[in-house]
Amino acid sequence: ACVHVCTCVCLCVCACVCDADSRQNPDMKRKNSAGAVAEWLRPGVDWRAMHAKTPGRRGGQRRPQWREFLYGGLASCCAEAMTMPLDVIKVRMQIQGQQGMNVAYKGFFQTGFNLLSKEGFFAFWTGTSPAILRQATYGTLRIGLYVQAKRALGVEEGSTSASPGRTIVAGVSSGGFSSAVCTPTDLIKVRMQAGYLRGSDAPKYWGILHAAKSIVAEEGWLGLYRGVGPTTARAAIVAAAELGSYDEIKMFFKRNGAQDGVKLHLITAALAGFCATASSSPFDVVKSRVMSQPLDEHGRGLRYKGMVDCFLKCIRTEGISFMWRGFSANYLNKGPTVVLFFVLYEAIQTNLDDVLNSYN
């Protein structure tokens, strides 16, 4: 149901994008066709400031803060639902090879075929409910807080000035805080996705509520925050690398004459996705392993005591290359997710601003 809802939202967004030009007034159309494109191509032109003069932008005023949270949550949920199979494959590849875990997969496509043949088509959407719930909370907070943090640090929306230090600080703070708060949803998602690699013939959890109740009953309330260290560290690095690099790369292209549009968003998002994947992969692998490990009767991990212990043990047994285990699957998951997120986010900002402003 979550996938269907998110797909419908995506279709609505696409319809808004296709119909965006029809909502512009005739004067704006003439400006676009006559000379605005030439102005956009000049280095240093603030495209957002120009676009803010259209009727849907309230004469260039800032949008209400709550919209940043709404837009970020919508785009995050849509991108997550559409790339869920890639995330399942990534987690399966990352957690295999540990003590007590089967080594069942040798590559991205082999993992996919194995899942399909042994567990069926719907195995690719294992953990979708907690994943969507996580994006509805974590994704909403991350984007909303990132925009507010940038403003607090003096980075105005639409600015083309280079400010990598401030965007990195904004990304680290917003990503780390949001992830720490929303760790339980990520834990439940990873536990559900670990599935059959535990050696059982059936999954341990049958849904979000069943998983949450089981974890609390077996491990206590703090069990929901198992792996909060690597989860928070990973999220802080991902937010800094993904959001910060997206803004900085886009600013760089715009300063050198690029026109703001879908083409720029696609290229920038693909580069940002690679930066985020390369920088966060070690933490992503450790997070998946710490969260999916079996526990003793006291709720303590049988393999690792925490993030540092997991790093040290895995390096000793598997070598430093373990930190990039499943990198191809991680990027094939992260790349499309980041591209979809930013393209949808940019489209949602532009079109929902016009729609919401029209009622004021």
Disulfide bonds with the S-S distance in Angstrom:
none
